[in-house]
């Protein structure tokens, strides 16, 4: 097992761990979570010996190998397959020895050991991992130098997975994967034969791939059994219980203090008052333990435009006159929430740039409203920020002539507080840089927001805040993301970008995931063409039947949600004391009448919802 005992560590006088302990049993799959900047990556460096502890110790089983992903695979002329095979250094050394060894006994030992480590299936296993991460057979034979840094990161990940260390440490492995690669990795990690500790803000991965959560909070480590949702529920219950206990204790303290204040000077009750005072002194304060909320995102509300806001007819788009996508017939309305599916390299970013006006069509008709404003966020924009300037200077350039107080207020609304606005961007965290880029992209209240991998640097709480902001936003959203939770929470339509075209995907994300996993199986083998064609025909018929039913369910759910929100708002108002005064009698009656009307409407809406869901369930079998 991996044991951390009373570890302490500080950076530049700032403590990250103070006598923190945790024990991870052998073979456990553990998600490591905590706010950005609290020391998660640092703990990995302490475990593998890159950094030295200030106190405490790390215990690792004898002969256990610790593996993590290198910065990226080298840009060498070795093929991807050979690069991954070389990651298993023991196998490579044994094969090299077998080439030159002449002693029959030594040769026998070498081949026995090669058999023990299953070296003869190594090439098939390496090919399967590369296939799962998005490299087809042809790509696997190409040299690493032919691929960009992001793709070489995948090769580096494939290498460490192939070498199968006894303790596998992964730091945000999905940041350089597409949705397809992320879904494959979830399944692979769940079946990994040794211990895994993965730093991740991907809620889906933490629910599907791990059986425990290691939580870093206030420089301490706590191990929770179960996936992320179980941890979240347990943690919330624990905080609520502690807050309740703190409240009860404070009530008791107030009551005793009131008694002391009233009777301290009374000769007959001075002794009782003194006794209560001593009880107060002995009472151990209970902290409410309310965690700091993350700052909200804020997308300004745009004006309403007549539909459609964008329409494409037979459009082709690409680079230097060569189409990447062609024959595009697409329409976007202001209430659309669309997620783009498709493997990296299929054209999702190209389509995003086209819709954002960053690329011009090669041919076809691209029509949009003359008043249309578009906010575009992509990861490369974070890298384009001026590292030697502050967020305040960035805002001043974007809003020339605005008062400093106005600029600071806009930055605060985007989640950058007083401490960050005057800090050089180069010193900000990745999440803070992403917030600044997103704020700059949406300053003018766009009618359409295009987000290309917006969550790569955001922790789970910030991702939740982004979901809430997008849900409340009154414009259209185009989303490219490898985060299944974000896609499911935000999008109500899916477009599949594949083979040079863009088509509506009428099934849900779960069905898409199953299809991908069948195509990118752990062994790398594709489903047979006959089975694929049979499945395709079956799905096609089912989609045509269920698509309108899914739309009815979605509309009914939305109606119920709106009525519930209205009811909650009125109920909150009815708890306010000022309503129950003579001058507010008429207002009170009006609110009560409106509440009855909403209740009746809600009952009807729920009945419609139940009926629509029943029809859909019947159609889906």
C-alpha positions as CSV (number, residue, x, y, z in Angstrom):
1,X,0.0,0.0,0.0
2,X,1.0,3.6,-0.4
3,X,1.2,5.3,3.0
4,X,1.6,9.0,3.7
5,X,2.4,9.6,7.4
6,X,2.3,13.1,9.0
7,X,3.7,14.7,6.0
8,X,4.6,18.5,6.0
9,X,5.8,20.7,3.2
10,X,6.0,24.4,2.5
11,X,6.9,26.5,-0.6
12,X,8.4,29.9,0.0
13,X,7.1,29.9,3.6
14,X,3.5,28.9,2.5
15,X,2.5,25.6,4.0
16,X,0.8,23.1,1.6
17,X,0.7,20.1,4.0
18,X,0.8,20.1,7.8
19,X,1.0,16.6,9.4
20,X,-1.2,15.2,6.7
21,X,-1.8,11.4,6.5
22,X,-3.5,9.0,4.2
23,X,-3.3,5.3,3.4
24,X,-4.1,4.0,-0.1
25,X,-4.6,0.2,-0.3
26,X,-2.8,-1.7,-3.1
27,X,-5.0,-1.9,-6.2
28,X,-7.2,1.1,-5.3
29,X,-8.3,3.6,-7.9
30,X,-8.2,7.0,-6.2
31,X,-9.3,10.4,-7.5
32,X,-7.3,13.2,-6.0
33,X,-9.3,16.4,-5.6
34,X,-9.0,19.8,-4.1
35,X,-9.1,23.5,-5.1
36,X,-6.6,24.7,-7.7
37,X,-3.3,25.8,-6.1
38,X,-3.6,23.8,-2.9
39,X,-0.8,21.4,-3.7
40,X,-2.1,18.3,-5.6
41,X,0.7,18.2,-8.2
42,X,3.2,19.0,-5.4
43,X,2.1,15.8,-3.6
44,X,2.9,13.8,-6.7
45,X,6.4,15.3,-6.7
46,X,6.8,14.4,-3.0
47,X,5.7,10.8,-3.7
48,X,8.0,10.2,-6.6
49,X,11.0,11.9,-4.8
50,X,11.3,15.0,-7.0
51,X,10.7,17.2,-3.9
52,X,11.8,16.5,-0.3
53,X,9.5,16.5,2.6
54,X,9.9,19.0,5.5
55,X,8.5,16.3,7.8
56,X,6.8,12.9,7.9
57,X,7.5,10.2,5.4
58,X,6.1,8.3,2.4
59,X,6.0,4.5,2.5
60,X,6.0,2.6,-0.8
61,X,6.0,-1.2,-1.2
62,X,9.4,-2.7,-2.1
63,X,10.1,-3.0,-5.8
64,X,7.1,-1.0,-6.7
65,X,7.6,1.2,-9.8
66,X,6.0,4.7,-9.7
67,X,4.9,5.9,-13.2
68,X,3.7,9.3,-14.4
69,X,3.3,11.0,-17.8
70,X,6.4,12.8,-19.1
71,X,6.0,16.3,-20.5
72,X,5.5,14.7,-23.9
73,X,7.0,12.0,-26.1
74,X,10.2,13.2,-27.9
75,X,10.0,14.5,-31.4
76,X,12.1,11.6,-32.7
77,X,12.0,9.5,-35.9
78,X,10.9,6.5,-33.9
79,X,7.4,5.3,-34.7
80,X,4.7,5.8,-32.2
81,X,4.5,2.0,-31.7
82,X,8.2,1.7,-31.1
83,X,8.1,4.7,-28.7
84,X,5.4,3.1,-26.6
85,X,7.1,-0.3,-26.6
86,X,10.3,1.3,-25.4
87,X,8.5,2.7,-22.4
88,X,8.7,-0.8,-20.8
89,X,12.4,-0.6,-20.0
90,X,12.6,-4.1,-18.5
91,X,11.3,-5.7,-21.7
92,X,13.6,-3.6,-23.9
93,X,16.6,-4.5,-21.8
94,X,15.7,-8.2,-21.8
95,X,15.3,-8.2,-25.6
96,X,18.6,-6.4,-26.0
97,X,20.3,-9.0,-23.8
98,X,18.8,-11.9,-25.7
99,X,20.4,-10.5,-28.9
100,X,24.0,-10.8,-27.4
101,X,23.8,-13.4,-24.7
102,X,25.6,-16.7,-25.4
103,X,25.2,-18.6,-22.1
104,X,22.3,-21.1,-22.6
105,X,21.3,-20.8,-18.9
106,X,21.2,-17.0,-19.1
107,X,19.2,-17.2,-22.3
108,X,16.7,-19.5,-20.7
109,X,16.3,-17.1,-17.7
110,X,15.8,-14.2,-20.1
111,X,13.1,-15.9,-22.1
112,X,11.4,-17.2,-18.9
113,X,11.3,-13.6,-17.6
114,X,10.0,-12.4,-21.0
115,X,7.2,-14.9,-20.6
116,X,6.5,-13.8,-17.0
117,X,5.9,-10.2,-18.1
118,X,3.8,-11.2,-21.1
119,X,6.4,-9.6,-23.5
120,X,5.1,-11.6,-26.5
121,X,1.8,-9.8,-26.5
122,X,3.4,-6.4,-26.0
123,X,3.0,-5.1,-29.5
124,X,-0.7,-6.0,-29.5
125,X,-1.2,-4.3,-26.1
126,X,0.7,-1.2,-27.2
127,X,-1.3,-1.0,-30.4
128,X,-4.5,-1.3,-28.5
129,X,-3.6,1.5,-26.1
130,X,-2.6,3.8,-29.0
131,X,-5.8,2.9,-30.8
132,X,-7.9,3.8,-27.8
133,X,-6.2,7.2,-27.5
134,X,-7.0,8.0,-31.2
135,X,-4.1,6.6,-33.3
136,X,-5.2,4.3,-36.1
137,X,-2.9,1.6,-37.5
138,X,-1.3,3.9,-40.1
139,X,-0.6,6.7,-37.6
140,X,1.1,4.2,-35.2
141,X,3.8,3.6,-37.8
142,X,4.6,7.3,-38.3
143,X,7.5,8.9,-36.5
144,X,6.7,11.0,-33.4
145,X,8.2,14.0,-35.1
146,X,5.2,14.1,-37.4
147,X,2.8,15.0,-34.6
148,X,2.2,18.2,-32.6
149,X,2.9,18.5,-28.9
150,X,-0.7,17.7,-27.9
151,X,-0.7,14.5,-29.8
152,X,2.8,13.6,-28.4
153,X,1.3,14.0,-25.0
154,X,-1.1,11.2,-25.9
155,X,1.9,9.1,-26.9
156,X,3.5,9.8,-23.5
157,X,0.3,8.7,-21.8
158,X,0.2,5.6,-23.9
159,X,3.8,4.8,-22.9
160,X,3.1,5.0,-19.1
161,X,-0.1,3.0,-19.4
162,X,1.7,0.3,-21.4
163,X,4.6,0.0,-18.9
164,X,2.0,-0.7,-16.1
165,X,3.8,0.7,-13.0
166,X,2.5,-0.6,-9.7
167,X,1.7,3.0,-8.7
168,X,0.3,5.1,-11.5
169,X,0.2,8.8,-10.9
170,X,-1.8,10.8,-13.5
171,X,-2.1,14.6,-13.4
172,X,-5.2,15.9,-15.4
173,X,-4.7,13.2,-18.1
174,X,-7.9,14.3,-20.0
175,X,-6.7,17.9,-20.6
176,X,-5.0,16.8,-23.8
177,X,-7.6,14.2,-24.9
178,X,-10.8,14.6,-26.9
179,X,-14.1,13.3,-25.7
180,X,-13.5,10.0,-27.5
181,X,-10.1,9.5,-25.8
182,X,-11.5,10.5,-22.4
183,X,-14.3,7.9,-22.6
184,X,-11.8,5.2,-23.5
185,X,-9.4,6.2,-20.7
186,X,-12.3,6.0,-18.2
187,X,-12.8,2.4,-19.0
188,X,-9.1,1.6,-19.1
189,X,-8.4,3.0,-15.7
190,X,-11.3,1.2,-14.1
191,X,-9.7,-2.1,-15.2
192,X,-6.1,-1.1,-14.5
193,X,-4.4,-4.0,-12.6
194,X,-2.5,-1.8,-10.1
195,X,-2.9,1.3,-7.9
196,X,-4.0,4.5,-9.6
197,X,-4.0,8.0,-8.2
198,X,-5.4,10.5,-10.6
199,X,-5.7,14.3,-10.2
200,X,-8.8,15.3,-12.2
201,X,-11.5,17.8,-12.3
202,X,-13.5,15.6,-14.7
203,X,-16.6,14.6,-12.7
204,X,-17.5,11.7,-15.1
205,X,-14.0,10.2,-14.9
206,X,-14.1,10.4,-11.1
207,X,-17.5,8.7,-11.1
208,X,-16.7,5.9,-13.5
209,X,-13.0,5.1,-13.0
210,X,-12.2,5.3,-9.3
211,X,-13.4,3.7,-6.0
212,X,-12.1,6.3,-3.6
213,X,-11.6,10.0,-3.4
214,X,-8.5,11.6,-1.7
215,X,-9.5,15.2,-0.6
216,X,-7.0,17.9,0.0
217,X,-8.4,20.7,2.2
218,X,-6.8,23.0,4.7
219,X,-3.4,21.3,4.3
220,X,-4.9,17.9,5.4
221,X,-5.7,14.7,3.5
222,X,-8.9,12.7,3.9
223,X,-9.7,9.5,2.0
224,X,-13.4,8.8,1.2
225,X,-14.6,5.5,-0.1
226,X,-16.8,5.6,-3.2
227,X,-16.8,7.7,-6.4
228,X,-17.0,11.5,-6.6
229,X,-20.8,11.8,-6.3
230,X,-20.6,9.7,-3.1
231,X,-17.8,11.8,-1.8
232,X,-19.7,15.0,-2.6
233,X,-22.8,13.8,-0.8
234,X,-20.8,12.7,2.2
235,X,-18.9,15.9,2.3
236,X,-22.0,18.1,2.1
237,X,-23.7,16.1,4.8
238,X,-20.7,16.4,7.0
239,X,-20.5,20.2,6.5
240,X,-24.2,20.6,7.1
241,X,-24.0,18.6,10.3
242,X,-21.0,20.6,11.5
243,X,-22.8,23.9,10.7
244,X,-25.9,22.7,12.6
245,X,-23.8,21.7,15.6
246,X,-22.1,25.1,15.5
247,X,-25.4,26.9,15.3
248,X,-26.8,24.9,18.3
249,X,-23.7,25.6,20.3
250,X,-23.9,29.3,19.6
251,X,-27.5,29.3,20.7
252,X,-26.5,27.6,24.0
253,X,-23.6,30.1,24.4
254,X,-25.9,33.0,23.8
255,X,-28.4,31.6,26.4
256,X,-25.7,31.1,29.0
257,X,-24.2,34.5,28.4
258,X,-27.6,36.1,28.7
259,X,-28.0,34.4,32.1
260,X,-24.5,35.6,33.2
261,X,-25.2,39.2,32.1
262,X,-28.6,39.2,34.0
263,X,-27.5,37.7,37.2
264,X,-23.8,38.4,37.6
265,X,-24.6,41.2,40.0
266,X,-27.3,39.3,41.9
267,X,-26.2,38.1,45.3
268,X,-28.6,35.2,45.2
269,X,-27.6,33.9,41.8
270,X,-24.0,35.0,41.5
271,X,-22.8,31.5,42.1
272,X,-24.9,30.0,39.3
273,X,-23.8,32.9,36.9
274,X,-20.2,32.2,37.7
275,X,-20.7,28.5,37.1
276,X,-22.1,29.2,33.7
277,X,-19.2,31.5,32.9
278,X,-16.8,28.7,33.6
279,X,-18.8,26.4,31.4
280,X,-18.5,28.9,28.6
281,X,-14.7,29.1,29.1
282,X,-14.4,25.3,28.9
283,X,-16.7,24.9,25.9
284,X,-14.7,23.9,22.8
285,X,-15.8,26.2,19.9
286,X,-17.2,24.3,16.9
287,X,-16.3,25.8,13.6
288,X,-19.2,26.0,11.1
289,X,-16.7,24.7,8.5
290,X,-18.4,26.5,5.6
291,X,-16.1,26.3,2.6
292,X,-15.5,29.4,0.5
293,X,-17.7,29.5,-2.5
294,X,-16.0,29.9,-5.9
295,X,-16.6,33.1,-7.8
296,X,-19.5,32.9,-10.3
297,X,-19.1,33.4,-14.0
298,X,-21.2,36.2,-15.6
299,X,-22.4,36.2,-19.2
300,X,-24.2,39.5,-19.9
301,X,-27.7,39.2,-21.3
302,X,-27.9,40.1,-25.0
303,X,-30.7,41.7,-26.9
304,X,-33.1,39.3,-28.8
305,X,-32.6,38.8,-32.5
306,X,-35.0,37.3,-35.1
307,X,-34.2,33.7,-35.9
308,X,-32.1,32.3,-37.3
309,X,-29.0,34.2,-36.1
310,X,-26.8,32.1,-38.4
311,X,-27.6,30.0,-41.5
312,X,-25.2,28.0,-43.7
313,X,-26.1,26.6,-47.1
314,X,-23.7,24.3,-48.9
315,X,-20.7,25.9,-47.2
316,X,-17.2,24.6,-47.4
317,X,-14.4,25.8,-45.1
318,X,-10.7,24.9,-44.7
319,X,-7.2,26.3,-45.0
320,X,-5.4,27.6,-48.1
321,X,-8.3,26.7,-50.3
322,X,-8.4,23.1,-49.2
323,X,-11.7,22.1,-47.6
324,X,-11.7,20.5,-44.2
325,X,-15.5,20.5,-44.0
326,X,-17.9,20.8,-46.9
327,X,-21.6,20.7,-47.8
328,X,-22.6,22.4,-44.5
329,X,-26.3,23.1,-44.2
330,X,-26.7,24.4,-40.7
331,X,-29.0,26.7,-38.7
332,X,-28.5,28.3,-35.3
333,X,-31.2,30.1,-33.3
334,X,-30.6,32.2,-30.2
335,X,-32.0,29.6,-27.8
336,X,-29.8,26.8,-29.1
337,X,-27.4,24.9,-26.9
338,X,-25.2,22.8,-29.2
339,X,-22.3,20.5,-28.4
340,X,-19.9,19.4,-31.2
341,X,-18.9,15.7,-31.1
342,X,-16.1,14.2,-33.1
343,X,-12.5,13.1,-32.7
344,X,-9.6,15.6,-32.7
345,X,-8.6,16.5,-36.2
346,X,-12.1,16.0,-37.7
347,X,-12.8,19.7,-37.8
348,X,-14.6,20.8,-34.6
349,X,-12.2,23.8,-34.1
350,X,-12.4,24.6,-37.8
351,X,-16.2,24.8,-37.6
352,X,-16.0,26.9,-34.4
353,X,-13.7,29.4,-36.2
354,X,-16.0,29.6,-39.1
355,X,-19.0,30.3,-36.9
356,X,-16.9,32.9,-35.0
357,X,-15.9,34.7,-38.2
358,X,-12.2,33.7,-37.7
359,X,-12.3,31.7,-41.0
360,X,-14.1,32.7,-44.3
361,X,-16.1,30.1,-46.3
362,X,-14.4,28.7,-49.4
363,X,-17.8,28.6,-51.0
364,X,-21.5,28.5,-50.2
365,X,-23.8,31.0,-48.5
366,X,-23.1,32.1,-44.9
367,X,-25.9,34.4,-43.7
368,X,-26.1,36.0,-40.2
369,X,-27.9,38.8,-38.5
370,X,-26.3,42.2,-39.1
371,X,-26.5,42.9,-35.4
372,X,-25.0,39.6,-34.3
373,X,-22.3,39.7,-31.7
374,X,-20.2,36.6,-31.0
375,X,-18.0,35.7,-28.0
376,X,-15.3,33.2,-28.8
377,X,-13.2,31.4,-26.3
378,X,-10.5,28.8,-27.1
379,X,-7.5,27.5,-25.1
380,X,-5.0,29.2,-27.4
381,X,-6.5,32.6,-26.4
382,X,-5.3,31.9,-22.8
383,X,-1.8,31.6,-24.1
384,X,-2.2,34.9,-26.0
385,X,-2.7,37.0,-22.9
386,X,0.0,39.5,-22.1
387,X,1.9,37.8,-19.2
388,X,3.6,41.1,-18.2
389,X,0.3,43.0,-17.8
390,X,-2.4,42.9,-15.2
391,X,-6.0,42.0,-15.8
392,X,-6.8,45.6,-15.1
393,X,-4.6,46.6,-18.0
394,X,-6.2,44.1,-20.3
395,X,-9.6,45.5,-19.4
396,X,-8.5,49.0,-19.9
397,X,-7.4,48.1,-23.5
398,X,-10.8,46.4,-24.1
399,X,-12.9,49.2,-22.6
400,X,-10.9,52.4,-23.3
401,X,-12.2,55.5,-21.4
402,X,-13.9,53.5,-18.7
403,X,-13.3,54.5,-15.1
404,X,-11.0,52.2,-13.0
405,X,-13.9,51.4,-10.7
406,X,-16.0,50.2,-13.6
407,X,-13.2,48.0,-14.9
408,X,-12.7,46.5,-11.4
409,X,-16.4,45.8,-11.0
410,X,-16.5,44.0,-14.4
411,X,-13.4,41.9,-13.4
412,X,-15.1,41.1,-10.0
413,X,-18.2,40.0,-11.9
414,X,-16.0,37.6,-13.9
415,X,-14.5,36.1,-10.8
416,X,-11.3,38.1,-10.5
417,X,-11.1,39.7,-7.1
418,X,-9.1,42.6,-5.7
419,X,-6.0,40.4,-5.2
420,X,-5.9,39.3,-8.8
421,X,-6.8,42.4,-10.8
422,X,-3.4,44.1,-10.0
423,X,-1.4,40.8,-10.3
424,X,0.7,40.2,-13.5
425,X,-1.1,37.6,-15.7
426,X,2.0,35.5,-15.7
427,X,1.5,34.9,-11.9
428,X,-2.2,33.9,-12.2
429,X,-3.3,30.3,-12.1
430,X,-4.6,28.6,-15.2
431,X,-8.2,28.9,-14.0
432,X,-7.8,32.7,-13.3
433,X,-6.3,33.2,-16.8
434,X,-9.2,31.2,-18.3
435,X,-11.7,33.5,-16.4
436,X,-10.0,36.6,-17.8
437,X,-10.0,35.3,-21.4
438,X,-13.7,34.3,-21.0
439,X,-14.6,37.7,-19.6
440,X,-12.8,39.5,-22.4
441,X,-14.6,37.3,-25.0
442,X,-18.1,38.2,-23.6
443,X,-17.8,41.8,-22.6
444,X,-20.2,43.1,-25.3
445,X,-23.1,40.8,-24.3
446,X,-22.8,38.4,-27.3
447,X,-25.8,36.7,-28.8
448,X,-23.7,33.6,-29.4
449,X,-20.9,32.2,-27.2
450,X,-18.5,29.6,-28.7
451,X,-16.5,27.8,-26.1
452,X,-13.7,25.5,-27.3
453,X,-12.5,23.3,-24.3
454,X,-13.4,25.9,-21.6
455,X,-12.8,23.8,-18.6
456,X,-9.2,22.6,-19.0
457,X,-7.9,24.7,-16.1
458,X,-11.0,24.9,-14.0
459,X,-11.6,22.9,-10.8
460,X,-14.9,21.0,-10.2
461,X,-16.5,23.9,-8.3
462,X,-15.6,26.4,-11.1
463,X,-17.0,24.0,-13.7
464,X,-20.2,23.9,-11.7
465,X,-20.2,27.7,-11.7
466,X,-19.7,27.7,-15.4
467,X,-22.7,25.4,-15.9
468,X,-24.9,27.7,-13.8
469,X,-23.8,30.7,-15.8
470,X,-24.4,29.0,-19.2
471,X,-27.8,27.8,-18.0
472,X,-28.8,31.3,-17.1
473,X,-27.3,32.9,-20.2
474,X,-30.0,34.1,-22.8
475,X,-27.9,33.6,-25.9
476,X,-26.9,30.6,-28.1
477,X,-24.0,28.3,-27.0
478,X,-21.7,26.2,-29.2
479,X,-19.6,23.9,-27.0
480,X,-16.5,21.8,-27.8
481,X,-15.5,19.8,-24.7
482,X,-14.1,16.5,-23.6
483,X,-16.0,16.9,-20.3
484,X,-19.2,14.6,-20.5
485,X,-20.7,16.3,-17.4
486,X,-20.5,19.7,-19.0
487,X,-21.9,18.5,-22.3
488,X,-24.8,16.7,-20.6
489,X,-25.5,19.7,-18.3
490,X,-25.4,22.4,-21.0
491,X,-26.3,21.0,-24.4
492,X,-29.7,20.0,-25.7
493,X,-28.5,19.3,-29.3
494,X,-25.5,17.4,-30.5
495,X,-23.7,17.8,-33.9
496,X,-21.3,15.1,-35.1
497,X,-18.3,16.4,-37.0
498,X,-16.9,13.5,-38.9
499,X,-15.6,12.6,-42.4
500,X,-15.6,16.2,-43.7
501,X,-19.3,16.9,-42.7
502,X,-21.5,18.0,-39.9
503,X,-24.7,16.1,-39.1
504,X,-27.2,16.2,-36.2
505,X,-26.6,13.4,-33.7
506,X,-30.1,12.4,-32.6
507,X,-29.2,10.0,-29.8
508,X,-27.8,11.0,-26.4
509,X,-24.2,11.2,-25.2
510,X,-24.4,7.8,-23.4
511,X,-25.2,6.1,-26.7
512,X,-22.4,8.0,-28.4
513,X,-20.0,6.8,-25.6
514,X,-21.1,3.2,-26.1
515,X,-20.5,3.5,-29.9
516,X,-17.0,4.9,-29.3
517,X,-16.0,2.3,-26.8
518,X,-17.0,-0.4,-29.2
519,X,-14.9,1.2,-31.9
520,X,-12.0,1.9,-29.5
521,X,-12.0,-1.3,-27.5
522,X,-9.2,-1.9,-25.0
523,X,-7.8,-4.4,-27.5
524,X,-7.9,-1.9,-30.3
525,X,-10.1,-4.1,-32.5
526,X,-13.1,-2.5,-34.3
527,X,-16.5,-4.0,-34.3
528,X,-17.3,-6.1,-37.3
529,X,-18.8,-4.3,-40.2
530,X,-21.9,-6.5,-40.3
531,X,-22.7,-5.7,-36.6
532,X,-22.0,-2.0,-37.1
533,X,-24.4,-1.9,-40.1
534,X,-27.1,-3.8,-38.2
535,X,-26.7,-1.5,-35.2
536,X,-26.7,1.6,-37.5
537,X,-30.0,0.6,-39.2
538,X,-31.6,-0.2,-35.8
539,X,-30.5,3.1,-34.3
540,X,-31.5,5.1,-37.4
541,X,-35.1,3.8,-37.2
542,X,-35.2,4.4,-33.4
543,X,-33.8,7.9,-33.7
544,X,-36.5,8.9,-36.2
545,X,-39.2,7.6,-33.9
546,X,-37.8,9.0,-30.6
547,X,-36.4,12.4,-31.7
548,X,-39.7,14.3,-31.6
549,X,-40.6,12.5,-28.3
550,X,-37.3,13.6,-26.7
551,X,-38.0,17.2,-27.8
552,X,-41.5,17.0,-26.1
553,X,-39.9,15.7,-22.9
554,X,-37.2,18.5,-23.0
555,X,-39.8,21.2,-23.5
556,X,-42.0,19.8,-20.7
557,X,-39.0,19.6,-18.3
558,X,-38.1,23.2,-19.1
559,X,-41.6,24.3,-18.4
560,X,-41.7,22.5,-15.1
561,X,-38.4,24.0,-14.1
562,X,-39.5,27.5,-14.8
563,X,-42.7,27.1,-12.8
564,X,-40.8,25.6,-9.9
565,X,-38.4,28.5,-9.9
566,X,-41.3,31.0,-9.9
567,X,-43.0,29.1,-7.0
568,X,-39.7,29.1,-5.1
569,X,-39.3,32.8,-5.6
570,X,-42.8,33.6,-4.3
571,X,-42.4,31.2,-1.3
572,X,-39.2,33.1,-0.4
573,X,-41.1,36.4,-0.6
574,X,-43.9,35.1,1.6
575,X,-41.4,34.4,4.4
576,X,-40.6,38.1,4.7
577,X,-42.1,39.8,7.7
578,X,-43.0,43.1,6.0
579,X,-45.7,41.4,4.0
580,X,-47.8,40.8,7.1
581,X,-48.5,44.4,8.0
582,X,-51.8,46.2,7.3
583,X,-50.3,48.3,4.5
584,X,-49.2,45.2,2.6
585,X,-52.4,43.3,2.9
586,X,-53.3,43.8,-0.8
587,X,-49.8,42.8,-2.0
588,X,-50.0,39.6,0.2
589,X,-53.3,38.6,-1.3
590,X,-52.0,39.1,-4.8
591,X,-49.0,36.9,-4.1
592,X,-51.1,34.2,-2.6
593,X,-53.4,34.3,-5.6
594,X,-50.5,34.1,-8.0
595,X,-49.0,31.2,-6.0
596,X,-52.3,29.2,-6.5
597,X,-52.2,29.9,-10.2
598,X,-48.6,28.7,-10.5
599,X,-49.4,25.6,-8.5
600,X,-52.3,24.7,-10.8
601,X,-50.0,25.4,-13.8
602,X,-47.3,23.3,-12.3
603,X,-49.6,20.3,-11.8
604,X,-50.7,20.5,-15.4
605,X,-47.1,20.8,-16.6
606,X,-46.0,17.8,-14.5
607,X,-48.8,15.7,-16.0
608,X,-47.7,16.6,-19.5
609,X,-44.1,15.8,-18.6
610,X,-45.1,12.4,-17.2
611,X,-47.1,11.6,-20.3
612,X,-44.3,12.6,-22.6
613,X,-41.7,10.6,-20.7
614,X,-44.0,7.6,-20.7
615,X,-44.3,7.8,-24.5
616,X,-40.5,8.1,-24.8
617,X,-39.9,5.1,-22.5
618,X,-42.3,3.0,-24.5
619,X,-40.6,4.0,-27.8
620,X,-37.2,3.2,-26.4
621,X,-38.3,-0.2,-25.2
